[in-house]
Amino acid sequence: MYDHFKQRPYPDNDGAEHDIEFSPCPFCGDMPHVIPKGNRYTKKRSVTVKCNTCRVQVTNSTLRHGFEWLYEKSAEGWNRRIAV
């Protein structure tokens, strides 16, 4: 159902595509789905990075920035790993 949100470049709801790299899920290793909500005409935009295998997800939202900024911040948060 969400397979088109799993392929790079990731689409947003404004028709643009973002070629940002998301690391595999830190818990199971599956590739995440990147699901945008809102568009340039709505007040709030958000991006959810979600693993459908183990159900972990993170959502980032913004009121003042566009999808480019939002995808970058979402990738920073999702790709951050704790060194052991």
C-alpha positions in Angstrom: 0.0 0.0 0.0 2.7 2.5 0.9 5.4 1.1 -1.4 5.7 4.3 -3.4 6.7 6.1 -0.2 9.6 3.7 0.2 11.4 4.5 -3.0 14.0 7.2 -3.6 13.5 10.0 -4.6 10.8 10.5 -2.0 7.7 12.5 -3.3 6.0 15.3 -1.3 2.4 16.5 -1.8 3.6 19.6 -3.7 4.9 17.5 -6.7 8.6 17.8 -5.8 10.9 14.9 -5.2 13.6 14.7 -2.5 16.7 12.5 -2.9 17.6 12.4 0.7 19.0 9.1 2.1 17.3 7.5 5.1 19.2 4.7 6.9 17.5 1.4 7.5 15.5 1.0 10.7 17.8 0.8 13.8 15.8 -2.0 15.3 15.0 -4.4 12.4 17.0 -3.2 9.4 14.0 -2.7 7.1 13.9 0.4 4.9 11.5 3.0 6.2 8.5 4.6 4.6 8.5 8.4 4.3 4.9 9.8 4.4 4.3 13.5 3.8 1.1 15.3 5.1 -0.1 18.7 4.0 1.1 20.9 1.1 2.1 24.5 0.4 -1.5 25.7 0.8 -2.0 24.2 4.3 -0.8 25.8 7.5 1.0 22.8 8.8 3.2 20.3 7.0 4.6 17.1 8.4 6.8 14.1 7.4 6.5 10.7 9.1 9.3 8.3 8.8 8.0 4.8 9.7 9.1 1.2 9.7 6.1 -1.1 8.9 8.0 -4.2 10.2 8.6 -3.2 13.8 6.1 -0.2 13.8 8.6 2.4 15.1 8.1 5.9 13.7 9.1 9.6 14.1 7.0 12.6 12.9 8.4 16.1 12.3 6.1 19.1 11.7 6.6 22.7 10.7 4.5 25.8 10.2 7.2 28.1 8.7 9.4 25.9 6.5 8.8 23.9 3.4 9.2 20.2 2.6 12.9 20.5 1.7 13.8 21.7 5.2 11.4 19.2 6.7 12.8 16.2 4.8 16.4 17.2 5.9 15.4 17.5 9.6 13.5 14.2 9.4 16.6 12.4 7.9 18.9 13.9 10.5 16.7 12.6 13.3 16.1 9.2 11.7 19.7 8.6 10.7 21.1 9.5 14.1 22.6 6.4 15.8 24.1 6.0 19.2 27.6 4.7 19.1 28.2 1.6 21.2 
